[in-house]
């Protein structure tokens, strides 16, 4: 429901923008744009063709430029940055949090990076270098080193006076982190606990030491799972020595979850989740041509199987009409299993300990569906062609192909994952090849054995 409302709102905003841009009235466009959040502006920019996008980008309040750049895909961001002056870029990113700046800095021109680093004080520059030292896709790259820490040998009154002296807290601060003299993480204290206890209450009496810290090398997928499992707003990040390095907040985790969803949806079609909807024709052609070329090779493999049975097809023309049904049904059934398994892998629900159980379950589901659908299909074929042998052949072939589709739907993504490949990107092509080849082979092979005399 919420997603549908969001889509309707975006469509309405696009209509208003398009009408205003077509009329040449930029005043209403600027007023509309600057009533939106940075994420909404980013979504609108991605929804506009390049010409209109550049006009709208020029109307965004310069104070919001940095936040907006964080909410667009890499390809769109590259185009927006290319049209900005170096001084504009520096001004846009100088007030960003360290973790957000780390997301952007590698997309900036070299000269601009140097200028950004020179504009930062020593402490923030060292924090940025620390975050950038960790690999992409890890907790270290996601964390913000700006954390508020306290010691156990203080009281609520001391901590509250310290917070008043600071004047402000980092965004999404719901807890303060308690550390030892060596800056080792000991636990956390909720802000509400500080506000509801007496001033002389010792900090160690309020300490919550049950929240596990996130290892700095943990993958972003694991980070997202931990936040989901524990309903965290923020979480501490530590190194191997339990030294507190920073914290990760819920806004970063939401971005991870969204990116994972986009990757699974687009990766299955061989597309990059950061590809611009209105990317240049040459660039889009070049990207897709590689993947389509791979599909073409696998299609030849399926065609070669059909070619082995040319004599059978020539003898029984009905086979040419019916064989796409078997392959198509197998592909659809396999895709269902593939989607289920990829989700299980992404959520960490599927591993070596339970993959055999899943295979056994999916094989039984496939056989039952094969028997049910095969019976229906066999009856239809009999009514159509008045041949019981042909009906039995196609019913049997459908059951066989659904069996292999289920087997491939589990084994292909699991095997790709173990080999270090992305199952969302490559799984669909391999699965389609298996179901096409087995569909044609089982149907035409059985037809050759049973029908050709």
C-alpha positions in Angstrom: 0.0 0.0 0.0 2.7 2.5 1.0 4.7 1.6 -2.2 1.6 2.2 -4.4 1.1 5.7 -2.7 4.8 6.5 -3.3 4.5 5.5 -7.0 1.3 7.6 -7.4 3.1 10.6 -5.8 6.1 10.3 -8.1 3.8 10.0 -11.2 1.9 13.1 -10.1 5.1 15.1 -9.5 6.4 14.0 -12.9 3.2 15.3 -14.6 3.4 18.6 -12.8 7.1 19.0 -13.7 6.7 18.0 -17.3 3.8 20.5 -17.7 5.8 23.3 -16.1 8.9 22.5 -18.1 7.0 22.3 -21.4 5.5 25.7 -20.7 8.9 27.2 -19.9 7.8 28.3 -16.4 10.7 27.5 -14.1 9.4 29.3 -11.1 6.7 26.6 -10.3 9.3 23.9 -11.0 11.8 25.3 -8.5 9.0 25.7 -5.8 7.9 22.1 -6.3 11.5 20.7 -6.3 12.5 22.5 -3.1 9.4 21.2 -1.2 10.7 17.6 -1.6 13.1 15.6 0.4 16.6 14.8 -1.0 15.4 11.2 -1.7 12.3 12.4 -3.5 14.4 14.8 -5.6 16.8 11.9 -6.5 13.9 9.7 -7.5 12.5 12.5 -9.7 15.9 13.2 -11.4 16.2 9.5 -12.2 12.7 9.6 -13.8 13.5 12.5 -16.2 15.3 12.4 -19.6 18.7 14.0 -19.6 17.6 17.4 -20.9 14.9 17.9 -18.4 17.0 16.3 -15.7 19.8 19.0 -16.1 17.2 21.8 -15.9 15.7 20.5 -12.7 19.1 19.8 -11.2 20.1 23.4 -11.8 17.0 24.5 -9.7 17.8 22.3 -6.7 18.9 24.3 -3.6 22.7 24.1 -3.5 22.5 23.2 0.2 20.7 20.0 -0.8 23.0 19.0 -3.7 25.2 16.6 -1.6 22.2 14.7 -0.1 20.6 14.4 -3.5 23.7 13.0 -5.1 23.6 10.2 -2.4 20.1 9.2 -3.6 20.7 8.6 -7.3 22.4 5.7 -9.0 26.0 5.8 -10.0 25.4 6.5 -13.6 23.0 9.4 -13.0 25.4 10.7 -10.3 28.3 10.6 -12.8 26.3 12.7 -15.3 25.2 15.3 -12.7 28.7 15.7 -11.3 30.1 16.1 -14.8 28.0 19.2 -15.2 29.1 20.8 -11.9 32.0 23.2 -11.4 34.7 22.0 -8.9 33.7 24.7 -6.4 30.1 23.6 -6.6 31.1 20.0 -5.9 33.2 20.9 -2.9 30.4 23.0 -1.5 27.9 20.2 -2.0 29.9 17.5 -0.2 31.7 19.5 2.6 28.8 19.1 5.1 28.1 15.4 4.5 28.7 12.8 7.2 31.9 10.8 6.8 30.1 7.6 5.8 28.1 9.5 3.2 31.2 11.3 1.9 32.9 8.0 1.6 30.1 6.8 -0.8 30.7 9.8 -3.0 34.4 10.6 -2.9 35.5 7.9 -5.4 33.1 9.3 -8.0 34.6 12.8 -7.8 37.3 14.1 -10.2 40.9 13.8 -8.8 41.3 17.6 -8.5 38.0 17.9 -6.6 39.0 15.1 -4.2 42.2 17.0 -3.3 40.2 20.2 -2.7 37.7 18.3 -0.6 40.5 16.8 1.6 42.1 20.2 2.0 38.8 21.8 3.1 38.5 19.2 5.9 40.0 19.5 9.4 42.6 16.9 10.4 40.3 14.8 12.5 37.6 14.4 9.8 40.3 13.8 7.1 41.7 10.9 9.2 38.2 9.6 9.8 37.5 9.6 6.0 40.8 7.8 5.3 39.9 5.2 7.9 36.5 4.5 6.3 38.0 4.3 2.8 40.7 1.8 4.0 38.0 -0.9 4.3 36.7 -2.8 1.3 33.4 -1.9 -0.3 30.4 -4.0 0.9 31.7 -4.2 4.5 30.6 -2.7 7.8 33.8 -0.7 7.8 32.8 1.1 4.7 29.3 1.7 6.0 30.1 3.0 9.4 30.3 6.6 10.6 33.3 7.1 12.9 31.5 10.0 14.6 30.2 8.4 17.8 29.4 9.7 21.3 31.1 7.6 23.9 31.1 7.7 27.7 32.9 5.9 30.5 31.5 3.7 33.3 33.1 5.7 36.1 30.8 8.7 35.5 27.2 9.6 36.5 24.1 10.6 34.6 24.7 14.3 35.6 28.2 14.3 34.2 27.1 12.8 30.9 24.2 15.2 30.5 26.5 18.2 31.1 28.9 16.7 28.5 26.1 16.4 26.0 25.0 20.0 26.6 28.6 21.2 25.9 28.6 19.3 22.6 25.5 21.1 21.5 24.4 18.5 19.0 24.3 14.8 18.5 24.9 12.8 15.3 21.8 11.9 13.3 19.8 8.8 14.5 21.5 8.8 17.9 19.3 6.6 20.2 22.1 5.2 22.4 25.5 6.4 23.7 28.3 3.8 23.7 30.2 2.9 26.8 33.9 2.2 26.4 36.9 1.3 28.6 40.0 3.3 29.0 41.4 1.5 25.9 38.3 2.4 23.9 37.0 -1.1 24.0 33.3 -1.5 23.5 31.5 -2.4 26.8 27.8 -1.7 26.0 25.3 1.0 25.4 23.0 3.4 27.3 19.7 4.5 25.9 19.1 8.3 25.8 15.7 7.8 27.5 17.5 6.1 30.4 19.6 9.2 30.9 16.6 11.4 30.9 14.5 9.3 33.3 17.1 8.5 36.1 18.4 10.6 38.9 21.4 12.8 38.2 23.7 10.8 40.6 22.9 7.4 39.0 26.2 5.7 38.0 26.5 5.0 34.3 27.4 1.3 34.9 24.0 0.9 36.6 22.3 1.7 33.3 24.7 -0.2 31.0 23.1 -2.5 28.5 25.7 -5.1 27.5 23.5 -7.4 25.5 23.7 -5.7 22.1 26.4 -7.5 20.1 28.7 -5.3 18.1 29.2 -5.7 14.4 32.6 -6.8 13.2 34.2 -4.2 10.9 34.8 -6.9 8.2 31.2 -8.1 8.2 29.4 -8.0 4.8 26.7 -5.5 4.2 24.3 -8.4 3.7 25.1 -9.6 7.3 24.7 -6.1 8.6 21.2 -5.8 7.1 20.2 -9.2 8.5 21.4 -8.1 12.0 19.4 -4.9 11.9 16.4 -6.8 10.7 16.7 -9.5 13.4 17.2 -7.0 16.3 15.1 -4.0 15.1 18.1 -1.7 15.6 18.2 2.0 14.9 22.0 2.1 15.2 24.7 -0.4 16.1 28.4 -0.2 17.1 31.2 -1.4 14.8 34.4 -2.9 16.4 37.7 -4.4 15.2 39.2 -7.8 16.2 40.4 -6.3 19.5 36.8 -5.1 20.3 38.0 -1.4 19.9 35.0 0.8 19.0 35.5 2.2 15.5 32.2 3.8 14.6 28.5 3.0 14.2 26.0 2.1 11.5 22.6 3.7 11.4 19.2 2.5 10.0 19.3 4.9 7.0 22.4 3.2 5.6 20.8 -0.2 6.1 17.6 0.8 4.3 19.8 1.8 1.3 21.5 -1.7 1.5 18.1 -3.5 1.5 16.9 -1.4 -1.5 20.0 -2.0 -3.5 19.8 -5.7 -2.8 16.2 -5.8 -4.0 17.0 -3.8 -7.2 20.0 -6.1 -7.8 18.0 -9.2 -7.6 15.2 -7.8 -9.8 17.5 -6.4 -12.5 20.4 -8.9 -12.2 18.1 -11.7 -13.3 17.8 -9.9 -16.6 21.5 -9.2 -16.8 21.1 -5.5 -16.0 23.0 -3.3 -13.5 20.9 -1.8 -10.7 22.8 1.5 -11.2 22.1 1.8 -14.9 20.4 5.1 -15.8 16.8 4.6 -17.1 17.6 7.1 -19.9 21.3 6.1 -20.4 22.7 6.9 -23.9 21.8 4.4 -26.6 25.4 3.3 -27.4 26.2 2.7 -23.7 23.0 0.7 -23.1 23.5 -1.3 -26.3 27.1 -2.2 -25.4 26.1 -3.3 -21.9 23.2 -5.5 -23.0 24.9 -6.9 -26.1 27.2 -9.0 -24.0 24.4 -10.6 -22.0 22.3 -11.1 -25.1 25.3 -12.7 -26.8 25.5 -15.2 -24.0 21.8 -15.9 -24.4 22.3 -16.5 -28.1 25.0 -19.1 -27.4 22.7 -21.0 -25.0 19.9 -20.8 -27.5 22.1 -22.5 -30.1 22.6 -25.3 -27.5 18.9 -25.8 -27.2 18.5 -25.6 -31.0 21.2 -28.2 -31.5 19.1 -30.6 -29.4 16.0 -30.0 -31.5 18.2 -30.5 -34.6 19.0 -34.0 -33.5 15.3 -34.9 -34.0 14.5 -33.3 -37.3 13.4 -36.6 -38.8 11.0 -37.2 -35.9 9.5 -33.6 -36.2 9.2 -34.0 -40.0 7.4 -37.3 -39.5 5.0 -36.0 -36.8 4.3 -32.3 -37.4 2.3 -32.0 -34.2 5.5 -32.2 -32.2 6.6 -28.8 -33.6 3.4 -27.3 -32.3 3.6 -28.8 -28.8 7.3 -28.8 -27.9 7.4 -25.1 -26.8 4.8 -26.0 -24.1 7.1 -28.4 -22.3 10.1 -26.1 -22.4 8.1 -23.0 -21.4 6.4 -24.8 -18.4 9.8 -26.0 -17.2 11.3 -22.5 -17.5 8.4 -21.0 -15.5 8.6 -23.7 -12.8 12.4 -23.4 -12.5 12.2 -19.6 -12.2 9.9 -20.0 -9.2 12.4 -22.2 -7.4 15.3 -20.0 -8.5 13.7 -16.9 -7.0 13.0 -18.8 -3.7 16.6 -20.1 -3.5 18.2 -16.7 -4.3 16.2 -15.1 -1.6 17.2 -17.8 0.9 20.9 -17.3 0.0 20.6 -13.5 0.4 19.0 -13.9 3.8 21.4 -16.5 5.0 18.6 -19.1 5.4 20.1 -21.6 3.0 23.4 -23.4 3.4 25.2 -26.8 3.3 23.2 -28.1 6.3 19.8 -27.8 4.7 20.2 -27.7 0.9 19.5 -31.4 0.6 16.2 -31.0 2.5 15.2 -28.3 0.1 16.1 -30.3 -2.9 14.0 -33.2 -1.7 11.1 -30.9 -1.0 11.3 -29.2 -4.4 11.6 -32.4 -6.3 8.5 -33.8 -4.7 6.6 -30.6 -5.4 7.8 -30.8 -9.0 6.7 -34.4 -9.4 3.2 -33.7 -8.0 2.8 -30.6 -10.2 4.1 -32.6 -13.1 1.5 -35.4 -12.6 -1.3 -32.9 -12.2 -0.4 -30.6 -15.1 0.7 -33.5 -17.2 -2.7 -35.1 -16.9 -4.5 -31.9 -17.8 -2.1 -31.3 -20.8 -2.4 -34.9 -21.9 -6.2 -34.7 -22.0 -6.1 -31.5 -24.0 -3.6 -33.0 -26.5 -5.8 -36.1 -26.8 -8.9 -33.9 -27.6 -6.9 -31.9 -30.0 -5.0 -34.6 -31.9 -7.0 -37.7 -31.0 -3.8 -39.7 -30.2 -3.3 -41.3 -26.8 0.4 -42.1 -27.4 1.1 -38.5 -28.1 -0.8 -37.4 -25.0 1.1 -39.8 -22.8 4.4 -38.6 -24.3 3.8 -35.0 -23.6 2.5 -35.7 -20.1 5.6 -37.7 -19.3 8.0 -35.1 -20.8 6.4 -32.3 -18.8 6.8 -34.3 -15.6 10.5 -35.0 -16.4 11.2 -31.4 -17.3 9.6 -30.1 -14.1 11.8 -32.5 -12.1 15.0 -31.2 -13.7 13.7 -27.6 -13.4 13.3 -28.0 -9.7 16.7 -29.7 -9.4 18.4 -26.9 -11.4 16.5 -24.2 -9.6 18.2 -25.2 -6.4 21.6 -26.4 -7.5 22.4 -23.7 -10.0 22.3 -20.7 -7.6 23.9 -22.7 -4.7 26.7 -23.9 -7.0 27.3 -20.4 -8.4 27.4 -18.9 -4.8 30.0 -21.5 -3.8 32.1 -20.7 -6.8 32.0 -16.9 -6.0 29.6 -15.9 -8.8 26.4 -13.9 -8.4 23.4 -16.2 -8.7 21.1 -13.4 -9.3 23.1 -12.4 -12.4 23.9 -15.7 -14.0 21.3 -18.1 -12.5 18.5 -17.2 -14.9 20.5 -17.9 -18.1 21.8 -21.3 -16.9 18.4 -22.3 -15.7 16.7 -21.4 -19.0 19.3 -23.5 -20.8 18.7 -26.5 -18.6 14.9 -26.4 -18.9 15.0 -25.8 -22.7 17.5 -28.6 -23.3 15.7 -31.1 -21.0 12.3 -30.1 -22.3 13.2 -30.6 -25.9 15.3 -33.7 -25.2 12.6 -35.4 -23.1 9.7 -34.6 -25.4 11.4 -35.3 -28.7 13.3 -38.3 -27.3 10.2 -40.0 -25.9 8.3 -39.2 -29.2 11.1 -40.9 -31.2 11.0 -44.0 -28.9 7.2 -44.3 -28.7 5.7 -42.7 -31.8 8.1 -43.3 -34.6 7.9 -46.8 -36.1 
